[in-house]
């Protein structure tokens, strides 16, 4: 069984999921979970990263100022990582896996629905560029105190000016970078 949605149907489903999340729980944002994961790994090797503290707002504190933000909120999540954000990240990974298995056809050179740049460049090149881009976006997101899903998607849905500014900045940077990386694709070079 092969399932392939067009961009409009996919966008409608994504928007509906974001709306349901905002109504039932909170706006979606996931980059914080990578900080929590880093803290969990660090905590395996150093016992004093997170400690209980009855005087803090959350009951936990950290000797690292970043993990001690918001009254020890990150420190609490490192100590008790099973929460909405953690489950959401696991569900994203699982959803991507399920999606890849349901869509059993790959983009090939004769697939007329695929963008030309995808048909003409190799899979490995796209995977490498996507992975590096993801790392850069995640690093920048944490520097900015948020992520693309939190700033752009959830932010714009809530008509936040910062969400629209972030979206503008993202595309203003992404389009020239994509043109740079795929500049030879129109010549058939992969």
Buried (B, 14 or more C-beta within 10 A) or exposed (E): EEEEEEEEEEEEEEEEEBEEBBEEEEBBBBBBBBBBBBBBEBBEEEEEBBBEBEEBEBBBBBEBEEBBBEBBBBBBBBBBBEEEBBEBBEEBEEEEEEEEEEBEEEBEEEEEEBEEBBBBBEEEEBEEBEEEBEEEBBEBBBEBEBBBBBBBBBBBBEEBEEBBEBBEBBEEEEEEEBEEBBEEBEEEEE
